[in-house]
Amino acid sequence: YSDKAAEIHYILAQIGKVMSEPMMAVEHLHALLDRHHKLAYRTDVVERLEYVCSLKLKQLHKNKHFVEEVAFYRDCWRPELNRVLYNTDMMQDVVKAYLELGMWQEAYDLQLSINAIYTRDNEDNLEGLVHLARVLIQIGKPTEANETIQFGRARPQSTPFRPRFDYLEGRAQYKLGKLGASQRAFA
């Protein structure tokens, strides 16, 4: 694979972006990552891929085209890119799309990936913990949901999230058959 071929892929990706053809851009950015791995990671290929994916995903999410959003995310994003990603907004929107579609396991798996990014960066992601607790309840893991809720509540900046954690705790306790604890959480 020559440097000329890499340059051609890069130019074709730019053309795809300019022509509002995100799949064309993604295809050529993926080719750069696959065939010119070292070069791609030394340049702005990952940032361009994140930008193209993010832009299209944001548009699909805004228009509530959840099936297309999930499909485009699967075509566009690669898990190995999570190690260089710092903005997880597009992934969080895809979690919401999975939830809208009732794809609980996929939402759970992606939410864990998002939380891993924040853990890698030694940051708290309370919004992500709320989503994770919700997904855990949906996939039948209310005990794990309660552990997630308690962890979230213990974070110093959790005050704005307390009503959401309370609601989710009520749901988790209900799933566990603890009606008194559920009522107290909802109160």
KESE-344807 format. One record per atom (N, C-alpha, C, O): residue in three letters; x, y, z. Coordinates in pm, whole numbers, padded with zeros to 5 digits, always signed. Example, Ala and Ser with C-alpha at 12.3 -4.5 7.8 and 13.67 -1.06 7.14 Angstrom:
<atoms>
ALA+01319-00569+00780
ALA+01230-00450+00780
ALA+01320-00330+00780
ALA+01424-00332+00846
SER+01285-00225+00708
SER+01367-00106+00714
SER+01290+00003+00787
SER+01341+00114+00804
</atoms>
This chain:
<atoms>
TYR+00084-00119+00000
TYR+00000+00000+00000
TYR+00088+00123+00000
TYR+00166+00146+00092
SER+00074+00201-00102
SER+00163+00316-00120
SER+00110+00441-00053
SER-00007+00450-00015
ASP+00200+00538-00038
ASP+00160+00667+00017
ASP+00062+00736-00077
ASP-00026+00810-00032
LYS+00077+00714-00208
LYS-00016+00772-00306
LYS-00157+00718-00284
LYS-00255+00794-00290
ALA-00168+00589-00259
ALA-00299+00529-00234
ALA-00361+00590-00108
ALA-00481+00618-00105
ALA-00280+00610-00006
ALA-00330+00673+00118
ALA-00379+00813+00090
ALA-00484+00855+00139
GLU-00304+00886+00010
GLU-00343+01023-00024
GLU-00475+01024-00102
GLU-00560+01111-00079
ILE-00492+00930-00192
ILE-00615+00921-00270
ILE-00734+00891-00178
ILE-00839+00953-00192
HIS-00718+00797-00087
HIS-00826+00767+00009
HIS-00861+00891+00091
HIS-00979+00919+00116
TYR-00759+00964+00132
TYR-00782+01083+00213
TYR-00861+01188+00134
TYR-00955+01248+00186
ILE-00822+01209+00009
ILE-00891+01306-00076
ILE-01035+01261-00104
ILE-01127+01342-00100
LEU-01054+01132-00130
LEU-01189+01081-00155
LEU-01276+01093-00030
LEU-01396+01118-00041
ALA-01218+01077+00088
ALA-01293+01097+00212
ALA-01335+01243+00225
ALA-01448+01271+00266
GLN-01246+01334+00189
GLN-01280+01477+00193
GLN-01392+01509+00095
GLN-01484+01584+00126
ILE-01384+01451-00024
ILE-01489+01472-00125
ILE-01623+01419-00073
ILE-01726+01485-00088
GLY-01622+01301-00011
GLY-01745+01246+00046
GLY-01805+01337+00150
GLY-01927+01354+00157
LYS-01719+01397+00232
LYS-01767+01489+00335
LYS-01829+01613+00272
LYS-01938+01654+00311
VAL-01761+01671+00174
VAL-01809+01792+00107
VAL-01938+01767+00031
VAL-02026+01853+00026
MET-01950+01648-00028
MET-02069+01615-00106
MET-02184+01562-00019
MET-02285+01515-00071
SER-02168+01569+00112
SER-02269+01518+00206
SER-02298+01371+00180
SER-02413+01328+00181
GLU-02193+01296+00157
GLU-02200+01150+00138
GLU-02118+01085+00249
GLU-02006+01040+00225
PRO-02173+01080+00370
PRO-02093+01031+00483
PRO-02043+00888+00466
PRO-01933+00857+00512
MET-02120+00801+00402
MET-02073+00664+00385
MET-01951+00658+00293
MET-01863+00573+00313
MET-01944+00745+00195
MET-01826+00750+00108
MET-01705+00792+00192
MET-01598+00732+00182
ALA-01723+00894+00273
ALA-01614+00940+00358
ALA-01572+00830+00454
ALA-01452+00805+00471
VAL-01668+00764+00516
VAL-01638+00658+00612
VAL-01563+00543+00545
VAL-01466+00491+00599
GLU-01608+00506+00426
GLU-01544+00396+00354
GLU-01395+00423+00332
GLU-01312+00334+00352
HIS-01362+00544+00291
HIS-01222+00576+00262
HIS-01141+00600+00389
HIS-01021+00571+00393
LEU-01204+00652+00492
LEU-01135+00666+00620
LEU-01106+00528+00681
LEU-01001+00507+00740
HIS-01201+00436+00665
HIS-01178+00298+00711
HIS-01064+00234+00632
HIS-00981+00163+00689
ALA-01060+00260+00502
ALA-00951+00205+00420
ALA-00817+00257+00470
ALA-00719+00182+00476
LEU-00812+00384+00506
LEU-00688+00439+00562
LEU-00651+00369+00693
LEU-00535+00335+00715
LEU-00749+00349+00778
LEU-00722+00282+00906
LEU-00678+00137+00885
LEU-00591+00088+00957
ASP-00738+00069+00787
ASP-00704-00071+00762
ASP-00570-00088+00690
ASP-00490-00174+00727
ARG-00548-00008+00590
ARG-00432-00029+00503
ARG-00312+00059+00535
ARG-00200+00029+00495
HIS-00335+00166+00605
HIS-00228+00262+00637
HIS-00238+00299+00785
HIS-00241+00417+00821
HIS-00243+00196+00868
HIS-00272+00211+01010
HIS-00181+00313+01079
HIS-00229+00405+01146
LYS-00052+00296+01064
LYS+00042+00387+01133
LYS+00026+00531+01087
LYS+00025+00623+01168
LEU+00012+00549+00958
LEU-00007+00683+00902
LEU-00140+00742+00951
LEU-00146+00860+00988
ALA-00244+00662+00951
ALA-00377+00711+00991
ALA-00377+00761+01135
ALA-00438+00864+01165
TYR-00309+00691+01223
TYR-00308+00733+01363
TYR-00212+00849+01390
TYR-00219+00911+01496
ARG-00124+00878+01296
ARG-00035+00995+01311
ARG-00095+01122+01252
ARG-00042+01231+01271
THR-00205+01107+01180
THR-00269+01221+01115
THR-00406+01245+01177
THR-00434+01196+01286
ASP-00490+01318+01109
ASP-00623+01351+01162
ASP-00732+01257+01114
ASP-00850+01293+01118
VAL-00697+01138+01069
VAL-00796+01044+01015
VAL-00900+01007+01121
VAL-01020+01006+01093
VAL-00856+00978+01241
VAL-00950+00940+01347
VAL-01043+01056+01379
VAL-01163+01036+01395
GLU-00987+01177+01388
GLU-01070+01294+01415
GLU-01171+01317+01304
GLU-01286+01353+01331
ARG-01129+01298+01180
ARG-01221+01314+01067
ARG-01332+01208+01071
ARG-01448+01237+01045
LEU-01293+01085+01105
LEU-01393+00979+01115
LEU-01492+01011+01226
LEU-01613+00995+01209
GLU-01442+01056+01339
GLU-01530+01095+01449
GLU-01624+01208+01405
GLU-01743+01206+01437
TYR-01571+01306+01333
TYR-01651+01420+01289
TYR-01762+01375+01193
TYR-01878+01413+01210
VAL-01725+01296+01093
VAL-01823+01250+00993
VAL-01931+01165+01060
VAL-02050+01184+01037
CYS-01888+01072+01144
CYS-01984+00986+01214
CYS-02075+01071+01303
CYS-02197+01056+01300
SER-02014+01157+01379
SER-02088+01238+01475
SER-02193+01326+01407
SER-02307+01335+01452
LEU-02154+01389+01298
LEU-02244+01478+01226
LEU-02367+01403+01174
LEU-02481+01447+01193
LYS-02344+01291+01109
LYS-02454+01213+01053
LYS-02540+01153+01165
LYS-02662+01155+01156
LEU-02475+01100+01269
LEU-02551+01041+01379
LEU-02636+01145+01451
LEU-02748+01116+01491
LYS-02582+01264+01467
LYS-02658+01372+01533
LYS-02784+01405+01453
LYS-02891+01423+01509
GLN-02768+01412+01321
GLN-02882+01441+01233
GLN-02987+01330+01242
GLN-03106+01359+01255
LEU-02944+01206+01236
LEU-03038+01094+01244
LEU-03108+01091+01379
LEU-03228+01064+01386
HIS-03034+01117+01486
HIS-03094+01115+01620
HIS-03195+01228+01636
HIS-03303+01209+01691
LYS-03159+01346+01588
LYS-03249+01461+01598
LYS-03381+01434+01527
LYS-03488+01474+01574
ASN-03373+01366+01414
ASN-03494+01334+01336
ASN-03561+01204+01381
ASN-03659+01160+01321
LYS-03509+01145+01487
LYS-03564+01022+01545
LYS-03567+00906+01446
LYS-03661+00826+01445
HIS-03465+00898+01363
HIS-03449+00787+01270
HIS-03357+00684+01338
HIS-03242+00664+01298
PHE-03411+00619+01441
PHE-03329+00536+01527
PHE-03273+00412+01457
PHE-03159+00374+01484
VAL-03349+00350+01370
VAL-03299+00231+01299
VAL-03180+00270+01212
VAL-03077+00203+01213
GLU-03195+00379+01137
GLU-03086+00426+01052
GLU-02966+00469+01136
GLU-02851+00448+01097
GLU-02994+00530+01251
GLU-02886+00575+01339
GLU-02802+00456+01387
GLU-02679+00459+01382
VAL-02869+00352+01433
VAL-02799+00234+01482
VAL-02721+00168+01368
VAL-02606+00128+01386
ALA-02784+00158+01252
ALA-02717+00097+01137
ALA-02594+00178+01095
ALA-02488+00121+01068
PHE-02608+00310+01091
PHE-02494+00393+01051
PHE-02383+00384+01155
PHE-02265+00378+01120
TYR-02419+00384+01283
TYR-02318+00372+01388
TYR-02238+00243+01370
TYR-02115+00243+01379
ARG-02309+00134+01345
ARG-02240+00005+01329
ARG-02149+00004+01207
ARG-02042-00057+01209
ASP-02191+00074+01101
ASP-02108+00083+00981
ASP-01990+00178+01000
ASP-01882+00157+00944
CYS-02012+00281+01078
CYS-01915+00390+01088
CYS-01810+00368+01196
CYS-01690+00380+01170
TRP-01854+00336+01314
TRP-01763+00337+01428
TRP-01700+00202+01452
TRP-01756+00098+01420
ARG-01581+00206+01509
ARG-01508+00085+01543
ARG-01467+00091+01689
ARG-01419+00195+01735
PRO-01485-00016+01763
PRO-01454-00014+01906
PRO-01308+00023+01937
PRO-01281+00084+02040
GLU-01215-00014+01850
GLU-01075+00019+01879
GLU-01049+00170+01878
GLU-00947+00217+01929
LEU-01141+00245+01820
LEU-01126+00391+01819
LEU-01164+00453+01954
LEU-01135+00570+01979
ASN-01229+00375+02040
ASN-01267+00427+02170
ASN-01147+00474+02251
ASN-01159+00562+02336
ARG-01031+00414+02225
ARG-00913+00453+02304
ARG-00861+00591+02269
ARG-00781+00648+02344
VAL-00905+00648+02158
VAL-00862+00783+02123
VAL-00978+00883+02124
VAL-00960+01001+02093
LEU-01096+00835+02161
LEU-01214+00920+02162
LEU-01226+00994+02294
LEU-01201+00937+02401
TYR-01264+01120+02287
TYR-01284+01198+02409
TYR-01426+01250+02421
TYR-01472+01278+02531
ASN-01496+01263+02311
ASN-01635+01311+02313
ASN-01726+01192+02286
ASN-01725+01135+02176
THR-01804+01155+02387
THR-01888+01036+02374
THR-02034+01069+02341
THR-02120+00981+02348
ASP-02062+01193+02306
ASP-02201+01233+02281
ASP-02268+01147+02175
ASP-02383+01106+02192
MET-02196+01118+02066
MET-02259+01040+01959
MET-02289+00899+02008
MET-02392+00841+01972
MET-02201+00843+02089
MET-02225+00709+02141
MET-02343+00709+02237
MET-02424+00617+02238
GLN-02352+00814+02319
GLN-02463+00822+02415
GLN-02596+00833+02342
GLN-02695+00774+02385
ASP-02599+00907+02232
ASP-02721+00913+02151
ASP-02757+00777+02093
ASP-02875+00742+02083
VAL-02656+00699+02055
VAL-02683+00566+02000
VAL-02739+00475+02111
VAL-02826+00392+02084
VAL-02689+00491+02234
VAL-02748+00416+02346
VAL-02896+00448+02357
VAL-02979+00359+02373
LYS-02929+00576+02347
LYS-03070+00617+02354
LYS-03150+00556+02238
LYS-03265+00517+02256
ALA-03089+00550+02120
ALA-03156+00488+02005
ALA-03180+00340+02031
ALA-03289+00289+02004
TYR-03079+00270+02083
TYR-03097+00130+02118
TYR-03212+00114+02217
TYR-03295+00023+02204
LEU-03217+00202+02317
LEU-03325+00195+02416
LEU-03461+00216+02350
LEU-03557+00145+02381
GLU-03469+00313+02260
GLU-03595+00339+02189
GLU-03640+00218+02109
GLU-03759+00193+02094
LEU-03543+00143+02057
LEU-03573+00026+01975
LEU-03590-00101+02057
LEU-03619-00208+02003
GLY-03571-00090+02189
GLY-03582-00207+02275
GLY-03465-00302+02264
GLY-03476-00420+02297
MET-03352-00252+02218
MET-03232-00333+02202
MET-03147-00316+02329
MET-03043-00251+02329
TRP-03195-00379+02436
TRP-03138-00355+02569
TRP-02995-00405+02582
TRP-02912-00335+02639
GLN-02965-00522+02530
GLN-02829-00575+02543
GLN-02729-00489+02468
GLN-02619-00464+02517
GLU-02766-00443+02349
GLU-02678-00356+02272
GLU-02657-00223+02345
GLU-02546-00169+02348
ALA-02765-00171+02405
ALA-02754-00047+02483
ALA-02659-00068+02601
ALA-02575+00016+02630
TYR-02675-00181+02667
TYR-02589-00214+02782
TYR-02442-00222+02740
TYR-02356-00161+02804
ASP-02415-00296+02634
ASP-02277-00313+02588
ASP-02213-00179+02551
ASP-02099-00152+02587
LEU-02288-00097+02479
LEU-02234+00033+02437
LEU-02217+00126+02557
LEU-02119+00200+02565
GLN-02312+00122+02651
GLN-02299+00206+02771
GLN-02176+00167+02851
GLN-02109+00254+02906
LEU-02146+00039+02859
LEU-02024-00004+02928
LEU-01900+00051+02858
LEU-01803+00090+02923
SER-01903+00053+02725
SER-01790+00109+02650
SER-01773+00257+02680
SER-01661+00306+02696
ILE-01884+00329+02686
ILE-01879+00472+02718
ILE-01822+00493+02857
ILE-01735+00577+02878
ASN-01873+00416+02953
ASN-01824+00431+03090
ASN-01676+00397+03100
ASN-01603+00456+03179
ALA-01630+00301+03020
ALA-01488+00266+03018
ALA-01403+00383+02969
ALA-01292+00404+03018
ILE-01454+00458+02874
ILE-01381+00576+02825
ILE-01364+00677+02937
ILE-01256+00733+02954
TYR-01470+00701+03012
TYR-01461+00795+03124
TYR-01370+00743+03234
TYR-01296+00820+03296
THR-01373+00614+03258
THR-01284+00554+03357
THR-01138+00570+03312
THR-01051+00602+03393
ARG-01114+00547+03185
ARG-00979+00564+03130
ARG-00927+00705+03155
ARG-00810+00724+03186
ASP-01016+00802+03140
ASP-00978+00942+03156
ASP-00992+00990+03301
ASP-00973+01108+03330
ASN-01025+00896+03392
ASN-01041+00926+03534
ASN-01144+01035+03558
ASN-01123+01127+03638
GLU-01257+01025+03488
GLU-01367+01121+03501
GLU-01495+01047+03539
GLU-01511+00928+03511
ASP-01585+01119+03604
ASP-01716+01064+03634
ASP-01810+01093+03517
ASP-01800+01196+03451
ASN-01901+01000+03494
ASN-02002+01016+03390
ASN-02136+00981+03452
ASN-02187+00870+03434
LEU-02193+01076+03525
LEU-02318+01048+03596
LEU-02434+01024+03500
LEU-02520+00940+03527
GLU-02436+01095+03390
GLU-02540+01070+03289
GLU-02530+00926+03239
GLU-02631+00858+03221
GLY-02408+00882+03217
GLY-02386+00744+03174
GLY-02428+00643+03279
GLY-02480+00537+03246
LEU-02405+00676+03406
LEU-02448+00586+03513
LEU-02600+00577+03521
LEU-02655+00470+03549
VAL-02668+00688+03496
VAL-02815+00686+03491
VAL-02861+00592+03380
VAL-02949+00508+03401
HIS-02802+00606+03262
HIS-02839+00519+03150
HIS-02805+00374+03180
HIS-02884+00284+03148
LEU-02690+00350+03240
LEU-02650+00214+03272
LEU-02749+00151+03370
LEU-02789+00036+03352
ALA-02787+00224+03473
ALA-02884+00171+03571
ALA-03017+00139+03502
ALA-03078+00035+03528
ARG-03061+00228+03413
ARG-03186+00204+03340
ARG-03179+00077+03257
ARG-03272-00003+03255
VAL-03067+00060+03188
VAL-03050-00058+03104
VAL-03042-00185+03190
VAL-03101-00287+03155
LEU-02971-00177+03300
LEU-02960-00293+03389
LEU-03097-00338+03438
LEU-03125-00457+03448
ILE-03183-00242+03469
ILE-03319-00276+03511
ILE-03393-00347+03396
ILE-03461-00447+03417
GLN-03378-00293+03277
GLN-03448-00350+03161
GLN-03402-00491+03127
GLN-03482-00573+03082
ILE-03273-00520+03148
ILE-03224-00654+03111
ILE-03231-00751+03229
ILE-03176-00861+03224
GLY-03301-00709+03336
GLY-03326-00800+03446
GLY-03214-00811+03547
GLY-03195-00917+03608
LYS-03138-00704+03566
LYS-03030-00703+03664
LYS-03052-00590+03765
LYS-02972-00497+03772
PRO-03161-00598+03843
PRO-03191-00489+03936
PRO-03089-00474+04048
PRO-03068-00363+04097
THR-03027-00583+04091
THR-02924-00573+04195
THR-02806-00491+04145
THR-02755-00404+04216
GLU-02761-00519+04022
GLU-02651-00444+03962
GLU-02692-00299+03940
GLU-02610-00207+03953
ALA-02819-00279+03907
ALA-02869-00142+03889
ALA-02858-00065+04020
ALA-02814+00049+04022
ASN-02898-00130+04131
ASN-02888-00063+04261
ASN-02743-00032+04297
ASN-02714+00073+04354
GLU-02652-00122+04265
GLU-02510-00096+04291
GLU-02461+00024+04209
GLU-02386+00108+04259
THR-02504+00032+04085
THR-02468+00144+03999
THR-02526+00274+04054
THR-02458+00377+04056
ILE-02649+00269+04100
ILE-02715+00387+04157
ILE-02641+00434+04282
ILE-02616+00553+04299
GLN-02605+00340+04369
GLN-02534+00377+04492
GLN-02397+00436+04459
GLN-02354+00532+04524
PHE-02330+00380+04361
PHE-02201+00434+04319
PHE-02220+00577+04267
PHE-02142+00666+04301
GLY-02322+00599+04185
GLY-02349+00732+04131
GLY-02382+00832+04239
GLY-02334+00946+04236
ARG-02462+00791+04334
ARG-02498+00882+04445
ARG-02377+00920+04529
ARG-02372+01028+04587
ALA-02279+00832+04535
ALA-02160+00858+04617
ALA-02065+00959+04552
ALA-01973+01009+04618
ARG-02087+00989+04425
ARG-02000+01084+04355
ARG-02029+01224+04408
ARG-02145+01256+04434
PRO-01927+01309+04423
PRO-01947+01442+04483
PRO-02044+01532+04405
PRO-02115+01611+04467
GLN-02049+01521+04276
GLN-02132+01610+04195
GLN-02266+01548+04157
GLN-02324+01585+04055
SER-02315+01453+04237
SER-02435+01377+04199
SER-02567+01446+04232
SER-02672+01397+04191
THR-02566+01558+04304
THR-02690+01622+04348
THR-02791+01642+04236
THR-02908+01609+04255
PRO-02754+01696+04119
PRO-02855+01716+04014
PRO-02916+01585+03962
PRO-03023+01586+03902
PHE-02849+01474+03986
PHE-02895+01345+03935
PHE-02976+01267+04038
PHE-03028+01160+04006
ARG-02986+01316+04158
ARG-03053+01242+04266
ARG-03197+01204+04232
ARG-03235+01089+04255
PRO-03280+01295+04177
PRO-03417+01253+04143
PRO-03422+01136+04044
PRO-03508+01048+04055
ARG-03332+01137+03950
ARG-03328+01028+03851
ARG-03280+00899+03916
ARG-03333+00791+03888
PHE-03179+00910+04004
PHE-03133+00792+04076
PHE-03244+00738+04167
PHE-03260+00616+04178
ASP-03319+00827+04232
ASP-03430+00784+04319
ASP-03534+00706+04238
ASP-03580+00599+04279
TYR-03571+00762+04124
TYR-03670+00696+04039
TYR-03621+00557+03996
TYR-03695+00459+04004
LEU-03496+00550+03953
LEU-03443+00421+03907
LEU-03430+00323+04023
LEU-03452+00203+04005
GLU-03396+00373+04141
GLU-03389+00285+04257
GLU-03529+00228+04286
GLU-03543+00110+04317
GLY-03631+00312+04277
GLY-03767+00264+04297
GLY-03803+00153+04200
GLY-03863+00053+04239
ARG-03766+00170+04075
ARG-03793+00066+03974
ARG-03715-00061+04004
ARG-03769-00172+03992
ALA-03587-00045+04042
ALA-03505-00163+04072
ALA-03558-00238+04194
ALA-03567-00361+04193
GLN-03595-00164+04297
GLN-03648-00228+04418
GLN-03779-00300+04385
GLN-03804-00409+04436
TYR-03861-00241+04301
TYR-03986-00304+04260
TYR-03958-00437+04188
TYR-04023-00538+04214
LYS-03859-00434+04099
LYS-03822-00556+04026
LYS-03772-00664+04120
LYS-03788-00783+04093
LEU-03711-00622+04231
LEU-03662-00717+04331
LEU-03773-00764+04425
LEU-03751-00851+04509
GLY-03892-00706+04409
GLY-04004-00744+04494
GLY-04003-00675+04629
GLY-04075-00717+04720
LYS-03924-00572+04644
LYS-03914-00498+04770
LYS-04003-00373+04759
LYS-03955-00263+04732
LEU-04132-00394+04782
LEU-04229-00286+04760
LEU-04211-00169+04856
LEU-04224-00053+04815
GLY-04180-00197+04982
GLY-04158-00088+05078
GLY-04039-00003+05039
GLY-04046+00120+05042
ALA-03929-00067+05001
ALA-03810+00007+04958
ALA-03840+00084+04829
ALA-03789+00194+04808
SER-03921+00024+04746
SER-03958+00092+04621
SER-04038+00217+04649
SER-04013+00322+04590
GLN-04135+00207+04739
GLN-04216+00325+04773
GLN-04131+00434+04836
GLN-04150+00552+04807
ARG-04038+00396+04923
ARG-03950+00496+04986
ARG-03863+00567+04881
ARG-03840+00688+04891
ALA-03816+00493+04784
ALA-03732+00554+04680
ALA-03812+00652+04596
ALA-03762+00757+04557
PHE-03939+00617+04568
PHE-04023+00705+04488
PHE-04070+00829+04565
PHE-04109+00929+04505
ALA-04066+00821+04698
ALA-04118+00932+04781
ALA-04028+01055+04778
ALA-04059+01155+04843
</atoms>
